[in-house]
Amino acid sequence: MQSLIQEDPALANHVDQRLAGNLGQLKRITAGLQRSAMALRMVPIRQAFQKVSRIVRDLSRKADKSVELVLSGEDTELDRKVVEEITDPLMHMVRNSIDHAIEPAAARRAAGKRPQARIALSAYHQGGHIVIEIADDGKGLDTQKIKARAIERGLIAPGASPSADEINALIFEPGFSTAEKVTEISGRGVGMDVVRRNIDALRGRVEIATEQGKGTTFSIRLPLTLAVLDGLIVGVGRERFVMPTTGVRESLRPLPAHVHNVQGSPRVVQVRDSLLPLISLGELFGLPHEGDPCKATVVVIEDAGSQVGLIVDTLLGKQEVVIKSLGETFASVRGIAGGAILGDGRIGLILDAHGIVELERGVNRAAA
């Protein structure tokens, strides 16, 4: 509401020092109220960690494996809803670690490891995010085995050469599993896709660091709150979109020599020493748009180390927006994380960097 008043055209046309001072005071009061409301929503992540402790104790007994769970950062605070929603994904990941990653005591001794395995669960603040890490000292991901299974399922073309990170990320595909047998705990190829979906719904992302024979670390990066975000407002045709600033690296208007066409359409842009795939926001959503990136603006967005140049017509400024859910009907629309009421009273869709990067990969696979 404060943004609506601040940007009302009727007020913008009146230059009055007293009115400007009152509006500034209103902005300070509403910002203070918002900070107080956010503080009330914040709770320690301890309750989620305690549930994980119980499942480690139960599953290690059931799998006949000795597992030590080390917790740190239990007092780290974040939005109450985030704590509630992240608990199930954490339990899924720990369940998979115990069943697939942690070796039996005899195999660990043969590999020169101590018989008791170790899983470390930690949380800490980094910038405007919270990072949750699940690290085990098991056998690590078998990247070649994952690639072979992905080729069998048609997820990777036989002659393709994806990076190790791209291959390892395939464990989040629905129904994907390299397990030789189904156990009572896991191995059905369900669970990790649910983890990815839940983390995406929280506007987060998950990264994998693994070393065969040494272990695997999953890093989940989440926003501190689901209520508000800082966004870059962009325009395509008559529509307005909000791109969370955490996913934006830079914006530019490229020179014609830096844009490379494939079959007559701009597909790649050179940004300094890198070539980035281009994707048009107007094409994604079927909107009238400026097709020439040299006359439009390219916003470089990043997700899990992958960068994409997003073509938009205009940059309209930066604004803190209150996030509104679009409901179950639009929950599966990739590239959209929610909606917001902008300062001029219009509705803007909130873009999801991860979904847009995934859409770009899907377009490239289809073109290949």
N, C-alpha and C positions, 0 to 999 in steps of 0.2 A: 504493500500500500504506500509506503514511504517513497518508493521509486516512482509509482504512478503520479504522486503529487509533485515530486521533484521535476519530472519530465513533462508535466502537463503543458501543452503549447500556450494555453491562456496565461500561465505564470511566466513562461519563458520570454514572452513579449513585453513583460513589465520589469523594468530595471528599478528596483527599490531596495535600498540598503537594509531597511528594517525587515522587509519580507525575506531577503536573502539570509539575514542573521537568524530569523525564526526558523527558516527551513534547515539551516545548518544545525541549530539546536535540536530540531526534530530528528534529524539524521543521527546525531550523537546519542539521543535517548533511545531510538529504536535499535541502534547497533548494540547498546548496552543491554537492552531487553533480550535481544537475540543471543548475545553471549551467555546471559544468565539461563535462558531456556536450553541452550546447548549443554551447559554445564550440568543441568538436571538430568539430561539424557545419558550422560557419560557414566559408565560402570566399569570396574576392573574385569579383565578377561579371565580372572581366576575360575569362575564357574564353568567356563568351557574347558579349561585345562583339567579341572577336577573330574569331569566326565571322561576325558581321554585317559586319565590315570586309572580309572576303574576298568575301562575296556582293555588297556594294556595288561593289567593284572589278570583279567579273566581269559583273554586270548592267549597269553604266554603259557598259562596253565593248560589250556585246551590243546595248543600246538606242541606242548612239551618242549618249550624253548625258554631259556632263562634270559629275561630282558630287564635291563635297568632303564627307568625313565627319569631323565634329568629335566627339570623345569626351571625356566628363568623368565623374568619379566611378567610374573603373574599379576602385579599391581598396575600394569599398563592399562590405561583407560581408553575406551572407545564407545561409540554409540551402542545403546542397549540392543537395538534391533540387529546391528552387525554381529554382536556377541551371540545372539540367538540363532542367526542364520548361518554362522560359520562353524557352529559346533558339529553338525552332521558331516560336512566336508572333512573336518579334522579327523573325525573318527573313521571315516572311510579310508583316509590316507594312512593312518596308523595301522588299520587292519591290513591293508595291502603290504605295508612294510614288514609286519610280523610274519605274514604268510609267504610272501614272495622274496623279500629282500634278505631277511635274517636267516642265516644258515643254521642247521642243527649244530649242537655243541661239538660233535666229532669232526664235522667239516670245518668248523672255525679253528679247531686245534690244528688240523692238517694244513690250514692256510696261514698258520702262525699268529692267529688272533686269540684273544682271551675267550674262554667258553661263554661267558656272559655277554650278550649283545647290549648295545647302548642306543637308545633313541633319545634325542634331545629336542625338546619343544620350547621355543623361545618367542618372545614378542618384544618389540621396541618401536619407538617413534622414529620416523625419518622424514623430515620435512612436514608436509601436511598429510602424511600417511602413517599407517601402522604396518609393520612388516612382521609376519608370523612365519617362523622357519621350523620345518620338521626334518631333522637330520638323523640318518641311521648309519651304522658302520657295517652294513651288510655287503652283499656281493655286487651292488651297483646295477644299473640298467645294461642289458646286453643290446647295444645299438644295432649290431648286425642282425641279431635275431628279430628285433622289432622291424627292421627294414625288410627282411625276408617275408615276414608275416604281412606287412603292409603291401608288398608287391603281390602276394597271393590274393589279397582282398581288393586289389585295384586302386589302393590309395596312393601308390607311387608307381609311375611308369617304369618298366624294366630298365630303360637306359638313363633314367634321371639320376642326378647327383645332388640330392638335398644335403644340407648341413646336418651335423650330428644333433644340433638343437632342434631342427625341424623334424628329424626322425623321432627323437625322444618325445616330442610333443604329441605324437600320434597315439600315445597311451591314453589320451583323453578322448579319442574318437569313440562313438557309441559302439558297444559290443566288441571292442578290441581287446584281445588278451593273447599273451604268449605262453600262458600256463599249459603244461602238458596234461594236467588232470584238474578236474573240478574238486575243490575241497569244501568242507563245511563252512570255512571262513570266507573264501573268495575263489576266483578263477573262472567265473561265468562271463567275464567281460562286461560286467555292469558295475557301476560305482564311480569310476574315475570320470566318466562322461558327466555324471551327476555332479561331481565335484566341480568340474569346469563350468557347468551351467550355473551352479549356485554362486560361484565366485564372480562370473560375468554379471549376474543379477545384482551383485553388490558393488558393481563398477570397479571390480578389482582385476588383478591378473596374477597368474602363477608362473614361476620360472623354475627350471630344473637344472641342477648342477650335479653331475654324476661321474664317478671314476670306477671302472670295473675292478672288482675285488676290494675296493676301499669303502664304498658307500654312496649314498644319494642324499641330496638336500633339496627339498621343495621350499621355495620362498613365495609366500602369498603376500601381495601388496594390496592393501585396502584403504579406502578413504576413512578418515576419522569419524565422519558422520554421513548419514544418508539424507540429511535434511536440506543442506545448502551446498552450493559449489560456486567457485569462481569460473566464469565462462567467457569465451571469446564469441561475440555475436557476429554471425556471418549471414550474408544475404544471397539467395539464389532466386532470380526472378522476383516475384512479389513475396516470397516466403522467407522466414527468418529461422535460423538454427543456432544452437548453443553448443560450442565445442569446449569441454572442460580444459582449462589451461594446463592441467598436469600432463595432457597428452600432446600439447602443441610445442614444437621445437622452434619454428620460425615461420615467417611468411615472406613471400617475394613475388615480384612480377618478372618472369624469366624473359631473356632475350630469345628471338627466333632461333638463333644458332644453338641454343641450349635445349631446345625441345625436339625430340625425335619421333617421327610418325611411323606407325605400322598400319598398312592398308588404309592410308589416308587419315587415320585418327591419331591424335597425340597420345602416346603411350608411355614415354620415358622423358624425364627432365634431368638435366645435369645441374647438381647443386655442389659447387666447388669440385671436389675430386670424386664425388659419388653420383651414380645413376639411380634415380628413384622412379619406381612405377607411378604413373599418373592415373587418377580415377576422378571422374567428374561427378560431383554431388548432384548436379542437375540430371545427369543420365541415370544415376542410381535410383532416383525417386520420380523420374518421368516429368521433370519440370522444365519450362522454357529457361534457357541459360545461355551464357556467352561460351561458345564452343572453343574459342581460341584462348589458350592459357596466357598468351602474351598480351592479351587485352583484358584478361580477368586477373585473379589473384590465386597463387598457389600457397596453400597452408600445409606445411610439412608436419605430419602427425606421426607419433611413434607408439608402438606397442610391443613389449617384450623384445626390444632390440631391432624390430623391423620398422622401416620408415616408408611412408607413402606420401606422395604429393596430392593433396585434395584440391581440386579446382572449384573455386567459388566465385561469384560475381563481385562481391564487395565485402570489405571488413567494416563493421559498424560500431566497434568498440568493445569494451570489457564491462561485465556486470556480474554481481553476485546474485544468483537466482535461487529461488526455493523450488526444490524438485517435486514434481507431481507424477504419480504413477499413471500409466495409460491403461491399466487394467489387464485382465487376462487375455482379452481379444488381441492386443498388440504385443503381448509379452514375447512372442516368438519372432517378431520383426527384427531381423539382424541389422545392426548399425544404429539402432535407436535405443536409448537408455531411459527415456522418460520425456516429460514435457515441463514447461515453465511459463509463467506469465511475465512478459517482458515489461520494461519501464513504460512503454507507450500503450500498454494494455493488450497487446497482441500475444498470441500463443506461439511459442517457439519450441521446436522439438530438440531435445538434448541428444547429441550424437555420441556414439560409443566407438572410441578409437579401435578397440579390439575387433568389434564387429565389422568395421569398415576395412581393416587390414585383411580379415578373413574373406570378405566379399571380393576384394582385389585378387586374392589368391585363387578363389573359385573362378573368377573371370579368366585369369591366365590359364588355369587348367582346362577350362572349356575351349579356349582359343587354341591350345596345344592339341 
